[in-house]
Amino acid sequence: MNQSLLQMNTVFVSILIEAIPFILLAVVISGVIQIFVTEEMLAKIIPKNRFLSVLVTMLLGIFFPSCECGIVPLTKRLISKGVPVHAGVAFMLTAPVINPVVVMSTYAAFGNSWKMVGYRCGISCLVSFFTSISLSFHFKGSGLKHEIQSMPHTSKASFKSKFDDMIGHSIEEFFSVGKFVIMGALIAAAMQTFIKTSTLVEIGHGKVGAVLLMMVLAFILSVCSSADAFIASSFRSTFSTGSIVAFLVFGPIFDIKNLLMLMGTFKKKFVYMLLMYTSTITIIGALIFF
């Protein structure tokens, strides 16, 4: 029992060490958006058209080197600034996958091959697009559990004053998000320690079973998208390409720590609908294209 607790503690600490740098990056960017980016700036970037806004925000993820550990607070800040909820979701679902850090880690994990990178980014974009468009018909509001009032921008405020406000906001956001990450990391560590992977593998028979199993593993393992490709590549001799792609696509959307952050940020109905659409489209994509 002591050995198991030590193992759980090791996994717990490793998850936190892996997640904290990306959370710090995300809350700082969130602070910059809050203080320095106005609603007018975002209105110029994001088209009014529903479909175009989704396409544009999907591609914005290329410029944000953040994994899923910090994407929820960043998305919350964008939505609070007036970005339509469907556009915010499109950003949230693709940014942890198509950013340069994750692209290169996936490339390296699969033997310097662009094929798996293309599969992962392609299916992620499909999941993001169809999920975002579908949610746009269900939610006319922000979907946030607590609406956030944007702070007024004053041109007379000095840069130092704005910078101090940004730091203050980032610190507040870090502690707000941190409790969900700690709880999620603890649960994930416990599940990794006390639920044997070999037991789950025995369940994953058949094409559909393998896809579902790998999605469940992605949820339980809760590995950051910047490193999950190395875990996925270790299953190449056991599972099909489609099931591995499902692991790589679903994990950055829903894992234990991310689910807790989503539940703390968005309304329950919104999170349930998000889970339904993303899981269904991921399964369909994994079964049709592979």
Residue frames relative to the residue before (quaternion, step in Angstrom):
aa qw qx qy qz dx dy dz
M 1.0000 0.0000 0.0000 0.0000 0.00 0.00 0.00
N 0.6413 0.5251 -0.3165 0.4614 3.57 1.00 -0.88
Q 0.6340 0.5328 -0.3232 0.4580 3.55 1.05 -0.83
S 0.6509 0.5195 -0.3110 0.4579 3.56 0.99 -0.83
L 0.6554 0.5074 -0.3090 0.4664 3.57 1.01 -0.81
L 0.6298 0.5214 -0.3288 0.4727 3.57 1.07 -0.73
Q 0.6413 0.5139 -0.3164 0.4739 3.56 1.03 -0.82
M 0.6477 0.5146 -0.3201 0.4617 3.58 0.96 -0.86
N 0.6414 0.5265 -0.3199 0.4572 3.57 1.00 -0.83
T 0.6404 0.5287 -0.3170 0.4582 3.58 1.02 -0.84
V 0.6639 0.4940 -0.2981 0.4757 3.57 0.93 -0.92
F 0.6338 0.5486 -0.3189 0.4423 3.57 0.99 -0.92
V 0.6867 0.4751 -0.2804 0.4734 3.58 0.84 -0.99
S 0.6553 0.5215 -0.3223 0.4413 3.60 0.95 -0.84
I 0.6289 0.5235 -0.3330 0.4685 3.60 1.06 -0.74
L 0.6604 0.5041 -0.3067 0.4645 3.58 0.95 -0.87
I 0.6496 0.5164 -0.3181 0.4585 3.59 0.92 -0.91
E 0.6600 0.5141 -0.2906 0.4644 3.54 1.06 -0.82
A 0.7428 0.4517 -0.2259 0.4396 3.56 0.95 -0.90
I 0.6285 0.6122 -0.3493 0.3290 3.60 0.88 -0.91
P 0.6442 0.5158 -0.3651 0.4309 3.69 0.82 -0.76
F 0.6820 0.4800 -0.2914 0.4685 3.58 0.98 -0.82
I 0.6174 0.5270 -0.3461 0.4705 3.58 1.10 -0.64
L 0.6298 0.5318 -0.3258 0.4629 3.57 0.99 -0.84
L 0.6484 0.5135 -0.3082 0.4700 3.56 0.96 -0.92
A 0.6766 0.5128 -0.2926 0.4402 3.57 0.92 -0.95
V 0.6963 0.4670 -0.2989 0.4557 3.61 0.86 -0.88
V 0.6053 0.5313 -0.3606 0.4704 3.59 1.13 -0.55
I 0.6494 0.4923 -0.3135 0.4875 3.58 0.96 -0.86
S 0.6159 0.5444 -0.3331 0.4619 3.57 1.06 -0.80
G 0.6544 0.5140 -0.3033 0.4643 3.57 1.01 -0.83
V 0.6302 0.5273 -0.3229 0.4696 3.57 1.03 -0.81
I 0.6528 0.5107 -0.3081 0.4670 3.58 0.95 -0.91
Q 0.6601 0.5327 -0.3069 0.4317 3.56 0.93 -0.94
I 0.7863 0.3668 -0.1732 0.4661 3.57 0.80 -1.02
F 0.8120 0.3260 -0.1435 0.4623 3.58 0.85 -0.94
V 0.7019 0.4327 -0.2720 0.4961 3.61 1.16 -0.45
T 0.2286 -0.7887 0.5595 0.1122 3.57 -0.74 1.05
E 0.6573 -0.4974 0.3906 0.4099 3.53 -1.31 0.32
E 0.6220 0.5576 -0.3357 0.4354 3.58 1.08 -0.72
M 0.6260 0.5359 -0.3326 0.4586 3.59 1.04 -0.75
L 0.6818 0.4823 -0.2867 0.4694 3.58 0.90 -0.94
A 0.6196 0.5564 -0.3415 0.4357 3.58 1.05 -0.74
K 0.6518 0.5170 -0.3123 0.4586 3.57 1.11 -0.69
I 0.6868 0.4873 -0.2745 0.4641 3.58 1.12 -0.71
I 0.7802 0.3466 -0.1617 0.4950 3.57 0.84 -1.04
P 0.4084 -0.7296 0.4937 0.2391 3.61 -0.65 1.09
K 0.5568 -0.6052 0.4573 0.3384 3.56 -1.24 0.47
N 0.5949 0.5893 -0.3569 0.4141 3.56 1.10 -0.73
R 0.5520 -0.6603 0.4116 0.2998 3.57 -0.85 1.04
F 0.7174 0.4538 -0.2578 0.4615 3.57 0.81 -1.01
L 0.6670 0.4958 -0.3032 0.4662 3.58 0.95 -0.85
S 0.6337 0.5330 -0.3399 0.4459 3.59 1.00 -0.77
V 0.6357 0.5171 -0.3249 0.4721 3.58 1.04 -0.74
L 0.6629 0.5085 -0.3060 0.4564 3.59 0.91 -0.90
V 0.6649 0.5077 -0.3053 0.4550 3.59 0.93 -0.89
T 0.7156 0.4415 -0.2692 0.4696 3.61 0.80 -0.95
M 0.5474 0.5827 -0.4029 0.4454 3.60 1.15 -0.43
L 0.7274 0.4473 -0.2364 0.4636 3.57 0.91 -0.96
L 0.5188 0.6453 -0.4154 0.3767 3.60 1.22 -0.36
G 0.5660 0.6344 -0.3699 0.3746 3.57 1.17 -0.59
I 0.5290 0.6379 -0.4033 0.3880 3.57 1.20 -0.46
F 0.7501 0.4236 -0.2043 0.4649 3.57 1.06 -0.79
F 0.6775 0.4497 -0.2918 0.5035 3.60 1.28 0.06
P 0.2051 -0.8145 0.5323 0.1052 3.62 -0.23 1.24
S 0.3871 0.7176 -0.4843 0.3173 3.57 0.64 1.16
C 0.3244 -0.7097 0.5784 0.2378 3.57 -1.02 0.72
E 0.7396 -0.4279 0.2647 0.4471 3.59 -1.25 -0.02
C 0.5062 0.6723 -0.4188 0.3412 3.61 1.21 -0.36
G 0.8108 0.2491 -0.1233 0.5152 3.58 1.03 -0.69
I 0.4729 0.7218 -0.4206 0.2799 3.57 1.25 -0.01
V 0.6010 0.5879 -0.3679 0.3973 3.63 1.06 -0.60
P 0.6914 0.4459 -0.3146 0.4735 3.67 0.75 -0.85
L 0.6200 0.5415 -0.3388 0.4556 3.57 1.09 -0.68
T 0.6586 0.4978 -0.2952 0.4809 3.58 1.00 -0.84
K 0.6209 0.5460 -0.3336 0.4529 3.58 1.01 -0.84
R 0.6697 0.4997 -0.3053 0.4567 3.56 0.94 -0.86
L 0.6385 0.5198 -0.3304 0.4616 3.59 0.98 -0.79
I 0.6662 0.4967 -0.3052 0.4651 3.60 0.91 -0.91
S 0.6536 0.5152 -0.3166 0.4551 3.58 0.99 -0.81
K 0.6505 0.5049 -0.3014 0.4807 3.57 1.26 -0.45
G 0.6737 -0.5239 0.2931 0.4310 3.57 1.25 0.06
V 0.4356 0.6640 -0.4860 0.3649 3.59 1.24 0.12
P 0.5073 -0.6557 0.4520 0.3292 3.66 -0.78 0.92
V 0.6001 -0.6066 0.3756 0.3617 3.57 -1.00 0.80
H 0.6522 0.5109 -0.3381 0.4465 3.62 0.96 -0.75
A 0.6404 0.5036 -0.3269 0.4789 3.59 1.08 -0.67
G 0.6354 0.5287 -0.3226 0.4612 3.58 1.05 -0.76
V 0.6446 0.5139 -0.3130 0.4717 3.57 1.03 -0.81
A 0.6191 0.5469 -0.3405 0.4491 3.59 0.99 -0.81
F 0.6498 0.4988 -0.2994 0.4892 3.57 1.01 -0.84
M 0.6722 0.5245 -0.2964 0.4303 3.58 0.87 -0.99
L 0.7185 0.4669 -0.2590 0.4458 3.59 0.97 -0.80
T 0.7496 0.3932 -0.2300 0.4802 3.62 1.06 -0.59
A 0.5843 0.6344 -0.3768 0.3379 3.61 0.99 -0.78
P 0.6960 0.4660 -0.3132 0.4477 3.67 0.88 -0.74
V 0.7065 0.4559 -0.2551 0.4774 3.61 1.25 -0.19
I 0.7901 0.3578 -0.1832 0.4627 3.60 0.80 -0.97
N 0.4795 0.6592 -0.4648 0.3458 3.62 1.18 0.08
P 0.6892 -0.5410 0.2932 0.3826 3.61 -1.11 0.66
V 0.6336 0.5493 -0.3434 0.4229 3.61 0.97 -0.82
V 0.7065 0.4539 -0.2598 0.4768 3.57 0.85 -0.98
V 0.6093 0.5533 -0.3470 0.4497 3.59 1.03 -0.77
M 0.7110 0.4522 -0.2698 0.4661 3.59 0.83 -0.94
S 0.6351 0.5135 -0.3444 0.4630 3.62 1.03 -0.68
T 0.6356 0.5118 -0.3251 0.4779 3.60 1.05 -0.74
Y 0.6273 0.5452 -0.3163 0.4574 3.56 1.01 -0.88
A 0.7001 0.4636 -0.2694 0.4715 3.58 0.90 -0.94
A 0.6543 0.5499 -0.3152 0.4126 3.59 0.96 -0.87
F 0.7633 0.3366 -0.1827 0.5203 3.57 1.08 -0.71
G 0.6887 -0.5499 0.2752 0.3842 3.52 0.93 1.00
N 0.6180 -0.5786 0.3366 0.4123 3.58 0.95 0.90
S 0.4476 0.6603 -0.4669 0.3817 3.53 0.94 0.97
W 0.3730 -0.7414 0.5186 0.2057 3.55 -0.92 0.95
K 0.4792 0.7020 -0.4303 0.3041 3.59 1.22 -0.32
M 0.7115 0.4376 -0.2691 0.4795 3.59 0.78 -0.99
V 0.5795 0.5612 -0.3728 0.4586 3.59 1.12 -0.60
G 0.6678 0.5017 -0.2915 0.4663 3.57 0.96 -0.92
Y 0.6362 0.5239 -0.3252 0.4637 3.58 0.97 -0.86
R 0.6917 0.4977 -0.2816 0.4411 3.56 0.82 -1.05
C 0.7025 0.4547 -0.2728 0.4747 3.58 0.80 -1.00
G 0.6529 0.5384 -0.3170 0.4282 3.59 0.97 -0.84
I 0.6999 0.4442 -0.2728 0.4883 3.59 0.83 -0.98
S 0.6120 0.5484 -0.3496 0.4500 3.60 1.05 -0.70
C 0.6581 0.5011 -0.3075 0.4705 3.58 0.99 -0.83
L 0.6361 0.5167 -0.3289 0.4693 3.59 1.03 -0.74
V 0.6462 0.5087 -0.3124 0.4755 3.58 0.94 -0.89
S 0.6623 0.5173 -0.2985 0.4523 3.56 0.92 -0.94
F 0.6858 0.5037 -0.2964 0.4338 3.57 0.81 -0.99
F 0.7359 0.4276 -0.2486 0.4624 3.59 0.69 -1.06
T 0.6206 0.5272 -0.3443 0.4674 3.60 1.09 -0.64
S 0.6760 0.5084 -0.2915 0.4468 3.57 0.88 -0.98
I 0.6652 0.4898 -0.3025 0.4756 3.58 0.91 -0.91
S 0.6514 0.5157 -0.3207 0.4548 3.60 0.95 -0.84
L 0.6741 0.4939 -0.2968 0.4622 3.59 0.92 -0.89
S 0.5935 0.5960 -0.3673 0.3971 3.59 1.10 -0.63
F 0.6658 0.4838 -0.2999 0.4824 3.59 1.21 -0.48
H 0.6838 0.4864 -0.2762 0.4686 3.58 1.25 -0.38
F 0.8032 0.2190 -0.0841 0.5475 3.58 1.04 -0.80
K 0.1816 -0.7902 0.5802 0.0775 3.53 -0.60 1.17
G 0.6648 0.4694 -0.3000 0.4978 3.59 1.20 -0.47
S 0.7393 -0.4127 0.2976 0.4412 3.55 -1.27 -0.37
G 0.3897 -0.7195 0.4866 0.3060 3.60 1.14 -0.58
L 0.5108 0.6579 -0.4136 0.3676 3.59 1.28 -0.16
K 0.5387 -0.6251 0.4607 0.3268 3.56 -1.09 0.73
H 0.7807 0.0826 -0.0308 0.6186 3.56 1.03 -0.84
E 0.3823 -0.7297 0.5171 0.2322 3.56 -0.63 1.10
I 0.2456 -0.7732 0.5731 0.1158 3.54 -1.03 0.89
Q 0.2992 -0.7421 0.5719 0.1811 3.53 -0.87 0.95
S 0.3994 -0.7126 0.5232 0.2430 3.56 -0.80 1.02
M 0.4698 -0.6713 0.4959 0.2877 3.53 -1.02 0.80
P 0.5022 -0.6652 0.4512 0.3190 3.59 -0.91 0.80
H 0.3395 -0.7322 0.5581 0.1925 3.54 -1.08 0.80
T 0.0619 -0.7887 0.6112 0.0239 3.54 -0.84 0.93
S 0.4328 -0.7255 0.4776 0.2415 3.53 -0.70 1.12
K 0.6313 0.5577 -0.3332 0.4236 3.61 1.20 -0.52
A 0.5329 0.6393 -0.4118 0.3712 3.60 1.18 -0.42
S 0.4500 -0.6994 0.4860 0.2684 3.57 -0.92 0.90
F 0.6402 -0.5189 0.3921 0.4089 3.56 -1.25 0.40
K 0.6340 0.5406 -0.3341 0.4406 3.60 0.98 -0.84
S 0.6475 0.5181 -0.3143 0.4621 3.57 0.99 -0.85
K 0.6624 0.4944 -0.2973 0.4779 3.57 0.96 -0.88
F 0.6438 0.5257 -0.3211 0.4539 3.58 1.00 -0.85
D 0.6431 0.5123 -0.3197 0.4710 3.59 0.99 -0.85
D 0.6382 0.5185 -0.3200 0.4706 3.60 1.01 -0.79
M 0.6352 0.5365 -0.3216 0.4530 3.57 1.02 -0.83
I 0.6575 0.5008 -0.3051 0.4731 3.60 0.94 -0.92
G 0.6530 0.5190 -0.3109 0.4557 3.57 0.94 -0.89
H 0.6587 0.5002 -0.3072 0.4707 3.57 0.95 -0.87
S 0.6548 0.5276 -0.3156 0.4395 3.59 0.94 -0.89
I 0.6451 0.5133 -0.3164 0.4693 3.59 1.01 -0.83
E 0.6524 0.5132 -0.3070 0.4655 3.57 0.94 -0.89
E 0.6641 0.5045 -0.2937 0.4671 3.59 0.97 -0.88
F 0.6253 0.5569 -0.3357 0.4313 3.58 1.03 -0.83
F 0.7078 0.4403 -0.2702 0.4817 3.60 0.86 -0.91
S 0.5995 0.5582 -0.3542 0.4511 3.58 1.16 -0.57
V 0.7185 0.4228 -0.2326 0.5010 3.57 0.95 -0.94
G 0.5947 0.6431 -0.3494 0.3327 3.56 1.03 -0.86
K 0.6522 0.5326 -0.3356 0.4223 3.59 0.93 -0.82
F 0.6482 0.5064 -0.3227 0.4683 3.58 1.07 -0.69
V 0.6377 0.5266 -0.3223 0.4606 3.58 1.04 -0.79
I 0.6537 0.5101 -0.3133 0.4630 3.59 0.95 -0.87
M 0.6634 0.4923 -0.3060 0.4733 3.60 0.90 -0.90
G 0.6708 0.5042 -0.2948 0.4571 3.57 0.94 -0.90
A 0.6504 0.5156 -0.3113 0.4629 3.57 0.99 -0.86
L 0.6455 0.5227 -0.3187 0.4566 3.58 1.02 -0.79
I 0.6642 0.4910 -0.3008 0.4767 3.59 0.93 -0.90
A 0.6538 0.5165 -0.3092 0.4585 3.59 0.95 -0.93
A 0.6501 0.5172 -0.3157 0.4585 3.59 0.97 -0.85
A 0.6506 0.5173 -0.3122 0.4601 3.57 0.99 -0.84
M 0.6782 0.4887 -0.2923 0.4645 3.57 0.93 -0.90
Q 0.6455 0.5079 -0.3251 0.4686 3.60 1.02 -0.75
T 0.6806 0.5037 -0.2871 0.4478 3.58 1.05 -0.74
F 0.8114 0.3217 -0.1329 0.4695 3.57 0.82 -1.00
I 0.6870 0.3714 -0.2947 0.5507 3.61 1.27 -0.08
K 0.3208 -0.7812 0.5065 0.1738 3.58 -0.44 1.20
T 0.5014 -0.6577 0.4802 0.2923 3.55 -0.97 0.94
S 0.6134 0.5673 -0.3464 0.4265 3.58 1.05 -0.76
T 0.6171 0.5462 -0.3375 0.4549 3.58 1.10 -0.70
L 0.6718 0.4902 -0.2877 0.4749 3.55 0.99 -0.88
V 0.6263 0.5578 -0.3378 0.4272 3.59 1.00 -0.82
E 0.6244 0.5543 -0.3335 0.4378 3.56 1.05 -0.74
I 0.6389 0.5327 -0.3186 0.4545 3.58 1.18 -0.58
G 0.6925 0.5509 -0.2656 0.3827 3.55 1.05 -0.82
H 0.2277 0.7707 -0.5586 0.2052 3.58 0.63 1.08
G 0.7694 0.3243 -0.2522 0.4892 3.58 -1.07 0.73
K 0.6755 -0.5296 0.3431 0.3814 3.53 -1.27 0.48
V 0.6942 0.4572 -0.2726 0.4844 3.58 0.85 -0.98
G 0.6455 0.5390 -0.3121 0.4421 3.57 0.96 -0.89
A 0.6537 0.5178 -0.3114 0.4557 3.58 1.00 -0.83
V 0.6423 0.5163 -0.3178 0.4690 3.58 0.99 -0.84
L 0.6738 0.4933 -0.2938 0.4650 3.58 0.88 -0.96
L 0.6427 0.5356 -0.3200 0.4446 3.57 0.97 -0.85
M 0.6855 0.4829 -0.2925 0.4596 3.58 0.87 -0.94
M 0.6179 0.5184 -0.3470 0.4786 3.59 1.10 -0.57
V 0.6360 0.5126 -0.3217 0.4788 3.59 1.03 -0.78
L 0.6402 0.5232 -0.3172 0.4644 3.58 1.00 -0.83
A 0.6296 0.5327 -0.3305 0.4588 3.57 1.00 -0.85
F 0.6503 0.5175 -0.3029 0.4664 3.57 1.02 -0.84
I 0.7117 0.4697 -0.2603 0.4529 3.58 0.85 -1.00
L 0.6931 0.4935 -0.2917 0.4369 3.58 0.83 -0.96
S 0.1184 -0.8519 0.5030 0.0844 3.61 1.14 -0.67
V 0.2733 0.7592 -0.5339 0.2528 3.55 0.93 0.95
C 0.5386 -0.6287 0.4487 0.3367 3.58 -0.98 0.84
S 0.5853 -0.6168 0.4007 0.3413 3.57 -1.07 0.73
S 0.5923 0.5731 -0.3707 0.4282 3.59 1.20 -0.35
A 0.7846 0.2865 -0.1537 0.5278 3.59 1.23 -0.35
D 0.5212 0.6900 -0.4070 0.2943 3.62 1.18 -0.33
A 0.5527 0.6208 -0.4007 0.3853 3.62 1.16 -0.43
F 0.6313 0.5312 -0.3357 0.4544 3.59 1.09 -0.65
I 0.6137 0.5084 -0.3395 0.4997 3.59 1.16 -0.58
A 0.6703 0.5189 -0.2979 0.4390 3.56 0.88 -1.00
S 0.6566 0.5347 -0.3223 0.4231 3.59 0.94 -0.84
S 0.6102 0.5662 -0.3519 0.4281 3.59 1.18 -0.51
F 0.6677 0.4900 -0.2924 0.4782 3.60 1.28 -0.28
R 0.3789 0.7715 -0.4616 0.2193 3.62 1.24 -0.01
S 0.7028 0.4575 -0.2774 0.4688 3.59 1.01 -0.72
T 0.6916 0.4789 -0.2605 0.4739 3.59 1.27 -0.28
F 0.8184 0.2005 -0.0633 0.5348 3.58 0.93 -0.93
S 0.6092 -0.5765 0.4190 0.3477 3.54 -1.30 0.46
T 0.6642 -0.4961 0.3769 0.4131 3.54 -1.29 0.34
G 0.6408 0.5494 -0.3237 0.4274 3.58 0.97 -0.86
S 0.6838 0.4787 -0.2929 0.4663 3.58 0.91 -0.86
I 0.6308 0.5182 -0.3326 0.4722 3.59 1.09 -0.68
V 0.6273 0.5162 -0.3291 0.4815 3.58 1.04 -0.77
A 0.6178 0.5407 -0.3421 0.4572 3.61 1.02 -0.77
F 0.6174 0.5426 -0.3206 0.4707 3.58 1.06 -0.81
L 0.7163 0.4707 -0.2446 0.4534 3.56 0.87 -1.04
V 0.6852 0.4733 -0.2754 0.4803 3.58 1.14 -0.63
F 0.7333 0.4521 -0.2455 0.4446 3.59 0.81 -1.01
G 0.5991 0.6187 -0.3519 0.3668 3.59 1.00 -0.81
P 0.7095 0.4482 -0.2821 0.4649 3.63 0.83 -0.89
I 0.6408 0.5051 -0.3294 0.4752 3.60 1.25 -0.27
F 0.8137 0.0147 0.0411 0.5797 3.55 0.82 -1.03
D 0.2253 0.6823 -0.6821 0.1355 3.49 -0.80 1.15
I 0.7534 -0.4190 0.2307 0.4512 3.58 -1.21 0.16
K 0.7127 0.4463 -0.2787 0.4639 3.59 0.74 -1.00
N 0.6482 0.5210 -0.3219 0.4526 3.58 1.05 -0.74
L 0.6174 0.5495 -0.3386 0.4497 3.58 1.05 -0.78
L 0.6554 0.5054 -0.3156 0.4640 3.59 0.95 -0.85
M 0.6507 0.5015 -0.3212 0.4711 3.60 1.00 -0.77
L 0.6385 0.5209 -0.3214 0.4666 3.58 1.01 -0.81
M 0.6728 0.4955 -0.2961 0.4626 3.59 0.93 -0.89
G 0.6784 0.4795 -0.2886 0.4760 3.57 1.14 -0.60
T 0.7169 0.4455 -0.2352 0.4819 3.58 1.24 -0.41
F 0.8001 0.2487 -0.1080 0.5351 3.58 0.90 -0.96
K 0.6255 -0.5212 0.4236 0.3971 3.54 -1.30 0.32
K 0.6257 -0.5788 0.3685 0.3710 3.58 -1.09 0.73
K 0.6436 0.5287 -0.3295 0.4447 3.58 0.91 -0.87
F 0.6308 0.5370 -0.3242 0.4567 3.55 1.02 -0.82
V 0.6747 0.4920 -0.2966 0.4634 3.60 0.88 -0.95
Y 0.6466 0.5176 -0.3245 0.4569 3.61 0.97 -0.83
M 0.6602 0.4947 -0.3044 0.4761 3.59 0.97 -0.85
L 0.6263 0.5354 -0.3278 0.4621 3.56 1.03 -0.79
L 0.6533 0.5073 -0.3013 0.4744 3.57 0.97 -0.89
M 0.6610 0.5222 -0.3138 0.4380 3.58 0.89 -0.91
Y 0.7086 0.4608 -0.2696 0.4614 3.58 0.81 -0.99
T 0.6983 0.4808 -0.2979 0.4386 3.60 0.77 -0.97
S 0.6733 0.4871 -0.3114 0.4609 3.60 0.92 -0.84
T 0.6575 0.5169 -0.3129 0.4502 3.59 0.95 -0.86
I 0.6973 0.4640 -0.2779 0.4703 3.58 0.85 -0.95
T 0.6098 0.5435 -0.3480 0.4600 3.60 1.08 -0.66
I 0.6574 0.5051 -0.3024 0.4704 3.58 0.94 -0.92
I 0.6621 0.5057 -0.3074 0.4598 3.59 0.88 -0.95
G 0.6653 0.5107 -0.2997 0.4546 3.57 0.93 -0.93
A 0.6721 0.5024 -0.2970 0.4556 3.58 0.95 -0.88
L 0.7036 0.4618 -0.2657 0.4701 3.58 1.06 -0.73
I 0.6896 0.4880 -0.2867 0.4518 3.61 1.01 -0.78
F 0.7828 0.3880 -0.1928 0.4467 3.57 0.77 -1.03
F 0.7754 0.3028 -0.1772 0.5251 3.62 1.17 -0.25
